[in-house]
């Protein structure tokens, strides 16, 4: 059973919803729907994504989120036309630029902080903040024709905020090469350096992402939420502190109902029935 609905954000010129939301059982499918603008992250698109993420964070019936896009591009990054228009502001655009970068950074952090795992389904080009969006997701499945880049350096605008997510996903020298050259990399290269988890034949990437989402959705929802939070938290700690922190997480996890049911099911050789 699936339920389609549109987000509240609208493209002013066409009145098309910027973001589509579709419920597929316990999976929420969000689709960027600004294909004529290559799904660029306008102020309205960032707000629509932020609103949806906030609502999802409070809905325990949603186990996994899949983020996809319409059209040939997954996301071309920030809306440069929108940014450029604000150069005519009295302050040369400083206030608007500051607002956009802060709100975009908060939206990317909301993906990481979301209790549910987020899987990107990348069907086409993902550049600059679009590459950042992929890197901010917990998992990513890419079409074999998808490409990735942080090309800001080529137009005099180093991809500093995309760098934050990119450098936390791939090794330093791979990240620096992308950032310093701005060159497009293939889906296979993105897979090799750890930017995406799987590469699927073009046109099948969404179904592959949904297959992965269903695998995750079958696991203990409590364990998944605890684990996602702990994963990102321990990355920021030194080795000793990381073990101290995760040991405490394990103890609390062991005391939870899901762990009791899961361990009993394993011993009894049956499928677990997770508590609601």
N, C-alpha and C positions, 0 to 999 in steps of 0.2 A: 504494500500500500504506500502510495506517495502523495504528498500534498504540496501543491505549488502555491507560492505567494510572492509578492514583490516587496522589496524593502521600501521605506518611506522616501528615500532619496530619488529625485527625478532629474533627468537631463532637461534643463530649462528650454532648450530649443525644440526638442522632440517629444517631451513628456514621457520618455521611456524610462522605466525603472533602472537605476544604476546598478542595482544588486538584486539578483533573484535568489530566493530561499525556497528550497524544496526538501521536504521531510521524506526520507526513505527508511521507514522503520525506526531504528534507533540511531540512524545516521543523518546528519544535517548537511545538505549539499548547498553551498553558497557559490553563486556564479557571477563573476564580474560581467556586467552587461553594458559596456560602453565601447563597443567594438569599433565604431567610427573614429573614436579618439584613441584607439589601440589600448583601451582599458586603462588609460593613464590615471594616476592617483590625484584627481582634482580635490579641492577642499570638500566638495559634496560627497565624493566617493570615499574619502577617508572617514568622513562622518558616518556614512551609511555602514561601512565595515565596522567601525567602532560601536555603533548602536547594536548591530547584530551580535557581535562578540559579547557585549555586555549581557544581552538577553540569553544567549546560549550558556554563559557561565552560571546562570541561575536556574537552568533547566536540567535537572538530574536525569531526565528520560533520554537525553541526547548523550550517546556514548562516544561518538567520533564525528569530526567535522571534515568534509572534503571541500577544498577551495579550487574552483575551476574558472573558466572564462569563455566567453563567446568570441567568434571571429578568429582571424589569423594570428593575433598577438595575445599572449597571456597577460602581459602588463608592460607598458613601455616606460614605466617610472613616473616621475612627477609630470604634471601638465605644464610644459614649458611655455605654452601660449598664455595660460592663466598667470603664471609667475611673471612673464614679461610684461603683461598688461599693467601690473602693479608698479612697474618702474616709473609710471607717471604720478604715483602718489607723492605727497609732499615730502616724505622721508626717503624717497627713492625705492620704496618697497620693503624697507627693513622690517617694519612691524608685521607685514603680511608674510614675508619670508620666514620670520621667526615663528609666527603662529603655525604655518604649514609644517615646518620641520619638527616643531614640538608635538603637534597633533599626530603627525605620521609616526614619529618615534614612539609615542604612547600607544598607537594602534599596533605597531609591530610588537611592542612589549606585552600588549594584551593577548596576542597570539601565544606567546611563550608562557604567560601566566594563566592562560585558559586551563581549567581543570581537564578538559577533554583534549585528546591528541588532535592535531590538525594536519591533514595530508593535502599537499598541493598536487593538482592534476594539471600539468603544463603541456598545452597543446601547440604552443608557438613561441615566439620571441619573448624573453623575459630580460629586460634591460634595466640598469640603474636601480631605482627603488622597486622595480618589478623583480629583479634578481634578489634584492633584499627581502622581498615578500616571500619568495621561494625559500630562501635561507632561514627565514624566521619560522617557517612551518616545521613541525616535528619530523615529518617524513615528506618525500616528494617522488612522484612518478612522472616521467617525462615521455612525450612522444619522441620517436627516433628522429623526427625532423625539427624538434625544438632546439632553440639556441639561447645562449646566455651571455650577458656582457655587463660590465660596469664601465660604460664608455664616456663618462663625464670628462675625463682628462682630455678627450679629443675636442671638447668645446669650451675648455678653460674652466671647467667646474668639476673638480675632483670628487669622486663618489665617497665622500667621507662618512655619511650616515649608512649607506649600503655596506660600507667596509665593516661596520660593527657586526652585522649578522654574518657576512661572508667570512670574516676572519675567525668566527666562532664555529664554522662548519668545515673549512678546508685548511690544509697546512699553510703556513705563512707564505712560503715562496709561491705557491699556486695562487693564493689570494693577491699577493703583490703583483704577480704577472698580469692578472686580470685587471687590477686597478691601474697599473702603470702603462699598459698598452691599450686598454679599452677594446681589445679585439674580441670578436664573437668566438665562443667555444661551442662545440657540438654537444648534443645530449650524451654521447658516449664519453666525451672528455669530462663532462660534468659528473657522470657516474664514476669515472676513474678517480677523480679528486674528492669525491664524497659530497658533492652538492646535491645530488639526487640519489635515491635508493634503487630505483628500477627504471629501465628504458623499455618502452612498449612500442609495437608497430603503430604508425600514425593512424589515428582514429579509434584506437583501443585503449588509450591512456586513461580515460575516465573510468572505464570498466575495470581496468587493472587497479586503479586507485580505490574503487569501491570494493573490490575483492580484498585488498589489503585492509580497508576500513572494517569490513565484516570480520576478518580474522581478529582484529583488535577488539571489536565490539563484543566478541564472544568471551573475552577474558573478564576477570573480576573488575567491575567498575571502580571499586574502592582501591584495589591494588594499582590499577592504571593511574588513577588520579594521584595517589600517594607517590607512585614511582616517577611520574612526570615532574612533579614539584621537586622531588629529591634529586633527580637527574641534573636539572639546571642549577640547583642550589650547590650541590657538591662540586660542580665544575669550577666555581669561584673560590673554593677553599684549597688550602695546601693539603698534602696527603694525610697528615695526622688528623687535622680537623675534619677532613672529609670522612675518614673512618669513624671518628667519634660521632659526627652528625648522623651518618647513615646507620650506625649501630642503634642509635636511639630510634630512628625511623623504623628499623626492622622489628624492634621490641614492640612498638606501638602497633605495627602491622600484624604481628603475631597474635596480639590480643584482640584484634578485630574479628567480627563475625565472618567476614569473607575468608579469612585465613583458616578459621576453624572449619568452615564448610569445605574449603578446597582441600585441606589436608585429610579430612575424614573421607572425602570422595576419592582421593588418590589411594588411600589405604584400603578402602572398600572396593576399589576398581569400578567406580561408577562416574558418571558425568556430574560435575558440581551443579547445584542449584543456587545461584547467587542470591543473597538477600536483596530485597528491593531497597 
